[in-house]
Amino acid sequence: MATTDGSLLSAEMNNEDALYEQLLLQAAKEMQYQLPTAPESKQIRPQPGFCVKTKTKNSGKVFINVCKSDQIPPPPDLSEESLVALLESDDPSGYRIPMSLGEPHAEIDNSGSGCTAYDIVINSKFYHKIQNNKLFMEFFLTIGFEGLENKYNLELSREWRMLKNRKFLGSITEQNIRTKSKPVIQELESSALNPGSCSNPLISEVERSTCVEPEYTIVAEPADEHPSFLVAEISLPKVDSARSLLLDLGEDRIVLWARPDLYHLDIYIPYNIVQEECGSQFNRKTRVLTITMPVQPA
């Protein structure tokens, strides 16, 4: 069962804990300065694909532009039979589709009324796959809708209609995607402070549905105002080594996999973090993964 530390709800940290977290943050920043200077992200200009019309729960019109780019990695190859089996399993979230969710932009529809549009960019080959397979199309749109809802606090209707004569509403804009991949977790034999750096690994296979969500806490510092950083501590009692862990930090999301099929955590956090300055460590003695996440200014 997951618990959120009370400091996110205005609880107080004692001085010792605050010092500990500050040391973690400093160590993470120092580690970051030693990393190679390869770019953390790059801009892509997606190609138009198709446009879907739906609405919010309060009847506001929403258009979703589904775009394509070779710069977005493809999801693992999956047959229609495997997708059916996955959807019938206890945890269909095991299959992940890499996508870039753009910022909302105000537009005018054909009737002259105001509306909101969002851009979702997926891999070009996967785009052609969903175009030719109704089941994959439904599955992708379900995940895309959920992604927009979680990121922008929306409630979208699942009744949608694809526009026949329009590939895109508004103007195509460039999007930033992360490009850097490096070791995720620094493994510790003791409680020494030496966090590693964060990265964006891709899940390379469809995980089985036997994973459980680990217990975790999230601490904000300072607790009584917009925090400077967050620290997540995730208890992984069945994990022996950091080599079995895959960690992905989004701008406001933590995704963790512990193989083989031990744990799966996928949560959204209430602040946007500075991904390139994050640090993580796995303590083999306590079997706790600690993630230090600087928060973007308010």
N, C-alpha and C positions, 0 to 999 in steps of 0.2 A: 504494500500500500504506500502511495506517495504522500509526503507531507511537505508543505511549504513553510519555511522558517518564519516565525512571527515577525522577524525584522522587516519583512516586506509589508507587514501590516502595522508599522510603527513600533515594533518591539525594539528593545535596546540591546546592543552588543556590549559585552564587558571590554575593558581596556586590553586585556590579553588577546582576546579574539580579534579585535580591531588591529592590533599590532601585527598579528599573524597574517591577516589578510593583506595588509599594506606591504609586508615583506614579500608575499606571493606576487603581488602586482609589480613590485620593483624588479623582482627576479625575472618575471616574464618579459618586462620591457628590456632589460639588459640582454636577455637571450635574443630578443627580436633584433637588436642592433647588430648582432653577430651573424645574422642570416645573410645569405646571398642577396644581391640587389635585384633579382629578377622581379618583374612586375607582378603585383598581387592580383590585378584585374586588367581587363581590356575592354574596349568598346566594340560592340558588334552592331551591324545594321541588318536587322532581319528582313526577310522577304515576306510579302503578304501571302496569306493562305486563304482563310475563309472567316466570315464574321457571323457570330451567333447573337441573337437577340433574346434577352430574358428580362426579368424585373426583380426588384427587391421585394421584401415582404410588405413594405408600405407602398407598393405599386410604382416605385420609381423605375424608369426605363434604364436598362443597362445593356451595353453592347460589348461583346468580348471578341477581340481580334486575335485569332489563332495564327501565329506566324511561324516561320521555319528558318533555321540557320544550321549550317554545317559546324558552326563553332560550339553548339550545344551538344554534349555527349549523348549518345543513344542509350536507352534503357537496355537491360539484358534481353536477348532474343527470347521470345516466348510464343509458343504455339497457341492457337485458339483453344485446343483441348486443355492445355496447362492453365490457361487463364480461367476457364470454367471451373477447373478443380480448385484454383486459388480462390475464386469468388465464393465457392461453397465451403471453404475452410473456415476455421475459427478466427483467423487473423489475415484477411486479404491485404493488409497494409504492408505485407512483406515484400511486395513488388513496388519498386520506386521508379518514377518517371522523372528524369532531370528536366527542369523547365525554369525559365526566367519569367518572373511576374513583374510587369511594368507598373509604373505609378498611374493612378487614375487621371484621366484628362477629360475636361468638359467639351462636349461636342453638340452639334445641332443635327437632328435627324431629318428625314425627308419631309416630314410634316412641319418643319420649322420649330419644333419643340426642343427644349434643352434635355440633355441626357448625359450619362457618364459612360466612358469607354475605358476598358482595360486591355492591355496587350499581354498575351502569353506566348512565349517563344519555345519551341521544341525542336529536336533534331529533325533534319530534313527527311531522312529515310523513315523515321518513325512517323512523321507527318503523312507520308505516302501510305504507310501501313494503315493508319486509322482512316484514311480516305477510302480505302478498299475493304474495310472490315467494320461492320456496324457495331459489333460487340466491343472492339477496341476503341471505337469512337465514343461509345457510351461510357466506357471505363475511364478514358482519358478526361472527358468533360466532367465526370463526377469528381475526379481528383483535382482538376483545375478549378472547379467551383469551390471545393473545400479549401484549396490553397488561398484563393482570393478572400474567402470568408474569414479564414484565420488571420491572414496578414492585415486585412483592412477592416475587420470587425463588421462584416456584412452578413446579411441573411438573404441568399439568392433563391429564387424559385427554381425548381428542377424542371419546369416546363420551359423549353427553349425552342427556337426556330432558327434554322440556318438561312441566311439571306441568299437569294439565288443570284442576284446580279451585282453583288458588292463583296469584294474581298477584304475590305478594310474601311473602317469608319474613322475619319480624321487623317492625320499625317503620321507617317512612320517615323519614329525617332530611334536614336541609338540607345542601346542598353549596356550597362556594365555587367560583366560576368567575371567571376573569380577564375584565375588560371593557375595559381600556384599550388603545388602538391608537395608536401614534405612530411617527415615523420610526425605522427599525431601525438603520441603520449610518451613522456619520459618515465621510464620505470625506475622506481626507487626501492632499494633494499631496506632503507630506514626512513625516518620522518624528515630527512634533510630537505631543505627547500631548494629545489632545482627543477622547476616546471619546464616542460618541453613546449613546443609550439603547435598551434592549431593548423588544421588543413581541411581539405574538402575531398575525402576519398569517396569513390563511387561504389555502391553495393554491386558486386559483380555476379550475383546469383539470386535466385528467388529463395528467401529463407523459409524454412518450415515454420508452422504455427505453434511450436512448443515453447517459444520464448515467453518470459514473464517480465513485467515492468519492475525494475529494481526500486528500492526505497531511496529517496533523495531529499535533500534540503537545499534551499537557496537563500543565501544571506546577502543583504544589501548594505552597503556602507557609503555614506552615512544613512541611517535608517529614517531620519526625520525630515529628509529633503530629497531632491533628485540625486540619486546615488552616483558616486564616482565609478564604482565597479560592483559587480556581482560575483559571488563565489558559490558554485554548486558543488556539493559533496554527494557522491553517488556510491551507495554501498553495493559491492559486488562480491559477496562471500564465496561464490563458486568459481571465481576467476583466479587463476594462478599467475598469469603473465599478461603484460600489456600487449603482447603480440597477438592476442586473440581479440583485441578491441578495435573497433572502427568508430571514429568520432567525427561528426560533421557539425560545424557551427555555422548556422545562417545568421543573418542580421538580427533576427529575433527568435531563433529556434535552436534547440539542442536535439541532435539525433545521435543515438549511441547504439551500437550492436556489439554483443559479446558472443563470440562463436566458441564451440559449435552449438548454436541454438539455445543459449543460456538466458540472455537478457536482451530486451529491446526497449529503448526509451525514446519517445518522440514528443517533445513538449515545446510550447511557445512560451517565451519569457516577456514580461511586461515592459521591457525597454529595448532599444536598439543598441547593439554592442559594436565595439571597434574590433572587427574580426582579426585583423592582422596583428593586433597586440595581445591576443589571448594567450593563455598558457595553460598547460594541463600536466598532471602528474598522477601516476598510479603507485600507491604504496603497497608493496607486496606483504608487508607485515599486517597492516590493518585491512587490506583489500578494499580500500576506498579510493575512488577516482575523484580528484579535486580539479575543478576547472575554474580559472580566474578570468573574468571577462570585463575589461574596461567598458564603461557605458558612454555612449555618445552624449554630448552636452544637450541640455534641454533646449 
